[in-house]
Amino acid sequence: MAKTKVLIAVKTYPTLASKYDELVCTAGFREDGTWVRIYPIPFRKLDYDKQYKKYDWVEIDLVRNKSDFRPESFRPYSIDESISIVGHLNTDNNWLLRKKIVLKNVYTNLDILIADAKDKNKYTSLAVFKPTSIHDFIFEPIEREWDKSKLDKLKAKALQLNLFKNAENPFEVVKKLPYKFSFVFSDDSGKRSTLMIEDWETGQLYWNCLKKHEGNEQKACADVRQKYFDDFSKTKDLYFYLGTTREFHLIAPNPFIIIGTFHPKKDAQLSLFNI
């Protein structure tokens, strides 16, 4: 089986799954700029040298995920499949190498993207999207703990299968984010939308800021907003990585959420940039 080379661009905040404990939805680009979703990967259980970073090139044996109708969805041939890190794209020349891969197909109109998602001949579920205007970045409190029944099942399975080699230092699932973060933006038609962001980096920034502010959640959320609204939307040339969830792809009026950002510095020549 030939390995697939993928430029990692997306790692979502972990969710719980009864079969694999804690899962991260990973997505990226082939060398021709087409999207690949890789799921499931129990990322935090990977060996340290296999814990790829964003914009690492990796090689992995992939097969179509037959349980998922979305055409970009693949899964590792084996859940224990080795992932080889074979390169990295840096930020030199204002992310030039990254732009050559990422910006080959950019949507600017949300209705067109949603129509492609609903089209049975396309079922587009991953996209690069360029908002025309950013209006706000908001945060809202949500459930603070993971579902207890899921946690209980994972603990029981861990005991039954003796998954943990070191009983004094068992694998623990990541903490659940107590807030939902969202961008408020308009597309090129003027249509205004609010989409939540589930990027791993957003969650990690919240926890880092919470530690800095000694547990003050409002200050931590304000810092996250400062990064994404005051910095990204005002000083960076901001794009969204958008993705659908399988459950809501065909039934939600807008099935997309923000699963990551692409944010080189603003460049006066960007409008002339053509790939």
Secondary structure, DSSP 8 states (H G I E B T S, - for coil): ---EEEEEEEEB--EEETTTEEE--EEEE-TTS-EEEE----GGGS-GGG---TTEEEEE-EEE-TT--STTEEEESSTT---EEEEE---HHHHHHHHHHHTTSEE--HHHHHHHHH-TTT---EEEE--SEEEEEEEEE---S--HHHHHHHHHHHHHHT--S-TTS--------SEEEEEEEE-TT--EEEEEB-BHHHHHHHHHHHHHTTT-HHHHHHHHHIIIIIIIHHHB--EEEEEE-TTTTTTSSS-EEEEEEE--B--TTGGG---
